[in-house]
Amino acid sequence: MNTPTGVVALALAAEPSNSSQSIGEEESLAFEVTTAQKANYISLPILLQYQSPGKRFHFIAKGGLLINFLLDEDFQISTVNSLNPKLQLPPNIPSMSAQESLNSATVDYWLGAGLAYDLNSNMSLSLEPTFLKTFSRQNIQNTLQSSNYALGINAGLTLNF
């Protein structure tokens, strides 16, 4: 089975829905599979920031790389349903995990632009919309092409020493 996280081997035993009905060899096998993936990363940001000069308001532009290190991953198959009404699956498909399928390190890029307001000479507030996208391939298998992206807003209080 091809999934966004990699290839997963899944063995299923289907049986006829009606025991009096025969199933031919040409009968199609189609299944609906529900999965869930969780991956935990620690990220090392390498960013450059530009801040325009100004009295109180400043324009901020930020960009750079995030190096992400995979801490752990979990892939679960939660449900499997037969799409062929002539076939049924046993009621309790065991939950199973996939083999490791994600690269141990990936690289993302970060782009952001926003505004900062100086409260005084040592403190400022900022609001910055951001965009992150994966540079490198996330999957170990070469047959899958998937990547992540994120849109967000960073809001912060900066203390200058």
C-alpha positions as CSV (number, residue, x, y, z in Angstrom):
1,M,0.0,0.0,0.0
2,N,1.4,3.4,-1.0
3,T,0.8,6.1,1.6
4,P,2.1,9.7,1.9
5,T,4.7,8.4,4.4
6,G,5.9,5.4,2.5
7,V,5.1,1.9,1.4
8,V,3.3,-0.2,4.0
9,A,2.9,-4.0,3.7
10,L,-0.6,-5.0,4.8
11,A,-1.9,-8.6,4.8
12,L,-5.7,-9.0,4.7
13,A,-8.0,-12.0,4.7
14,A,-11.4,-11.3,3.2
15,E,-14.3,-13.7,3.2
16,P,-17.6,-13.7,1.3
17,S,-20.3,-11.5,2.7
18,N,-22.9,-14.2,1.9
19,S,-21.7,-17.7,2.5
20,S,-24.0,-19.1,-0.2
21,Q,-22.6,-16.8,-2.8
22,S,-19.5,-17.9,-4.7
23,I,-16.7,-15.4,-5.4
24,G,-14.9,-15.7,-8.8
25,E,-11.2,-15.1,-9.3
26,E,-11.9,-12.0,-11.4
27,E,-13.7,-10.4,-8.5
28,S,-12.1,-7.0,-7.8
29,L,-10.4,-6.3,-4.4
30,A,-10.7,-2.7,-3.3
31,F,-10.3,-1.4,0.3
32,E,-10.7,1.9,2.1
33,V,-7.9,2.3,4.6
34,T,-7.8,5.0,7.3
35,T,-4.3,5.8,8.7
36,A,-2.8,8.3,11.1
37,Q,0.8,9.5,11.2
38,K,2.6,11.4,13.9
39,A,6.2,12.6,13.6
40,N,8.2,14.6,16.2
41,Y,11.1,16.8,15.1
42,I,13.5,19.1,16.8
43,S,14.4,22.1,14.5
44,L,17.6,24.2,14.3
45,P,16.8,27.6,12.8
46,I,19.4,29.4,10.8
47,L,17.8,32.8,10.0
48,L,18.8,36.2,8.8
49,Q,16.6,39.2,9.7
50,Y,16.5,42.7,8.3
51,Q,14.8,45.6,10.2
52,S,14.3,48.9,8.6
53,P,15.2,52.0,10.5
54,G,12.4,54.0,12.0
55,K,11.4,55.9,15.1
56,R,8.7,53.6,16.4
57,F,7.5,51.3,13.6
58,H,9.9,49.0,11.7
59,F,9.5,46.7,8.7
60,I,10.9,43.2,9.4
61,A,12.0,40.7,6.8
62,K,13.3,37.3,7.8
63,G,14.5,34.3,5.9
64,G,16.6,31.2,6.3
65,L,16.7,27.5,6.8
66,L,15.4,25.1,9.4
67,I,17.3,21.8,9.9
68,N,14.8,19.3,11.3
69,F,15.9,16.1,13.1
70,L,13.4,13.3,13.4
71,L,12.9,12.3,17.0
72,D,10.3,9.6,16.5
73,E,7.5,8.7,14.1
74,D,4.3,6.6,14.5
75,F,2.1,5.3,11.7
76,Q,-1.1,3.5,12.5
77,I,-3.7,1.8,10.4
78,S,-7.0,2.4,12.2
79,T,-9.7,1.0,9.9
80,V,-9.9,-1.1,6.8
81,N,-13.2,-1.5,4.9
82,S,-13.9,-3.6,1.8
83,L,-15.4,-1.5,-1.1
84,N,-16.6,-4.7,-2.7
85,P,-20.1,-5.6,-1.2
86,K,-19.5,-9.3,-1.9
87,L,-16.5,-9.3,0.4
88,Q,-16.2,-8.6,4.1
89,L,-13.2,-8.3,6.5
90,P,-13.0,-9.7,10.0
91,P,-14.4,-7.1,12.5
92,N,-11.2,-6.5,14.4
93,I,-8.3,-5.6,12.1
94,P,-5.3,-5.4,14.4
95,S,-3.7,-2.0,14.6
96,M,-0.2,-2.0,13.1
97,S,2.7,0.2,12.6
98,A,4.6,0.8,9.4
99,Q,8.3,0.4,9.0
100,E,10.5,3.5,9.3
101,S,9.7,5.6,6.2
102,L,10.9,9.2,7.0
103,N,14.4,10.6,6.6
104,S,16.1,11.3,9.8
105,A,16.9,14.9,8.8
106,T,15.2,17.3,6.5
107,V,15.7,21.0,5.5
108,D,12.9,23.6,5.3
109,Y,13.1,27.2,4.3
110,W,11.4,30.0,6.2
111,L,10.2,33.3,4.8
112,G,8.5,36.0,6.8
113,A,7.7,39.7,6.7
114,G,6.0,41.9,9.2
115,L,6.0,45.0,11.5
116,A,7.6,45.8,14.8
117,Y,6.6,48.6,17.2
118,D,9.1,49.9,19.7
119,L,7.5,50.3,23.2
120,N,10.7,51.9,24.5
121,S,14.5,51.6,23.7
122,N,14.7,48.1,25.2
123,M,11.3,46.5,24.2
124,S,9.3,46.0,21.0
125,L,6.2,44.1,19.9
126,S,6.2,42.4,16.5
127,L,3.7,40.7,14.2
128,E,5.0,38.6,11.3
129,P,3.2,36.3,8.8
130,T,5.4,33.3,7.9
131,F,5.7,30.6,5.3
132,L,7.6,27.4,5.7
133,K,8.2,24.7,3.0
134,T,10.3,21.6,2.8
135,F,13.4,21.7,0.7
136,S,14.5,18.1,0.9
137,R,12.7,14.8,0.4
138,Q,10.9,13.6,3.6
139,N,10.6,9.9,2.6
140,I,13.2,7.3,2.4
141,Q,11.6,5.7,-0.7
142,N,12.4,7.4,-4.0
143,T,9.0,6.6,-5.4
144,L,7.1,9.0,-3.2
145,Q,7.2,12.8,-3.5
146,S,5.6,14.6,-0.6
147,S,6.5,17.7,1.2
148,N,5.1,19.9,4.0
149,Y,4.3,23.6,4.0
150,A,2.9,25.8,6.8
151,L,1.5,29.3,7.0
152,G,1.5,31.1,10.3
153,I,1.8,34.3,12.2
154,N,4.5,34.9,14.7
155,A,3.7,37.5,17.4
156,G,6.4,38.4,20.0
157,L,7.8,40.7,22.6
158,T,11.5,41.4,22.1
159,L,13.8,42.6,24.8
160,N,17.0,44.3,23.7
161,F,20.0,44.2,26.0
